[in-house]
Amino acid sequence: MLLKDMSNAYFMYLYIVLLRKIIFKYLKCAVMDVSQYQFSFGTHQGRNIIWIQFKYQLSLKDALRERFPSARYSSTHKAWYLPDLATVRKELKLPLKTLEEQTFSHISENNRLAVTQYCNHLDLLAYSPHTKRTYLQEFMQLLSLLGNVSVNSLTPDRLKDYFLYCLQKNELKEQSMNSKINAIKFYFEKVLHREQMFFDIPRPKSPLTLPKMLSKNEIVKLFSVLENKKHRLILKLCYGMGLRVGEIVNLKIEHIDSQSMRVLIVNAKGKKDRYTNLPESVLEDLRAYYLEYRPKTWLFEGAYGGAYSIRSIQAVFKSAMKKAKITKTIGIHGLRHSYATHLIEGGADIRFLQKLLGHSNLKTTQIYTHVTDVTLSKIKSPLDGLSL
């Protein structure tokens, strides 16, 4: 009898727990009110983290776990914590680290003012976050190598030596080398106003490389190995709308218009907005994904809130390529190339394609005609006409 009572009590307990979770999931109490929590920054197990403390209430704990399923509890510190990431800071309404804060620890006192001036000038000219990161990373590599030597003391000859060192020691390709030159040129010409500083510094000529792409059969194989709805939809939209990976992560629910079957791409490359067409074949997948994942703001959200990360999408693509046994050396941007190539093969007008891709210059779009020249592909080699 006692065992029976205990069994009934146990099942009643499970029922209450399950009921509470269901109620919590669908009622407004699931919304995390950040004003009810105290946050502090620290390190834990060798990682930068954000400590989260609050007056113990089950609803506050559940709200935290609902918003951040990956939150962990430290019994030693008697506090919850999350990784100190930009996406987490945004969700918790905490100040983001400035570019200077992220870099000063590796730079000599002699060059810290240069970093501040560099970052301020990038901000004043309203460069995109991606360009800021790229430029600052290249500039910081130079400053790290200089040590206590002031960057302002460098001459054109010293800079030539540095660029030659990068080419020979780091074996940089032409595109990477030009990016490095642009970043350092920005400091001397825009910040220090030394207009002739780079007049005599040569640049490596970039080769004309054709875009790498997947065939239609390879695209089908790629999608067939994806079982996760979210991952499958992400790659389908990359290919189906020819989006850059940065444009995918910036998609918000409000950007999708299933009535007009158009998608608004906001603040894309070159700080331009554009519309592109939503494929009809993806509409059912899109609705099924929304019902299962219930994204709040961003169409694809990360584990810690905020937009899904570019690295995560790149990892999804790499894993899918491996599962599909496609051995081509190609990144996720290849889906955009494939979209453009297959449209031209289908007879799409190149000027319409230019608008869909968001290219400022038609010459950028015309590169795909080199990949898909149908007339040239019909020309047979004289070798094929020989009876060997």
Secondary structure by P-SEA (a helix, b strand, c coil): caaaaaaaaaaaaaaaaaaaaaaaacccccccccccbbbbbbccccbbbbbbbccccaaaaaaaaaacccbbbbcccccccccccaaaaaaacccccccccccccccccccaaaaaaaaaaaaaacccaaaaaaaaaaaaaaaaaacccccccccaaaaaaaaaaaaccccccaaaaaaaaaaaaaaaccccccccccccccccccccccbbbbcaaaaaaaaaacccaaaaaaaaaaccccccaaaaaacccccccccccbbbbccccccccccccccccaaaaaaaaaaacccccccccccccccccaaaaaaaaaaaaaaaccccccccaaaaaaaaaaaaaacccaaaaaaaaccccccccaaaaaaccccccccccccccccc
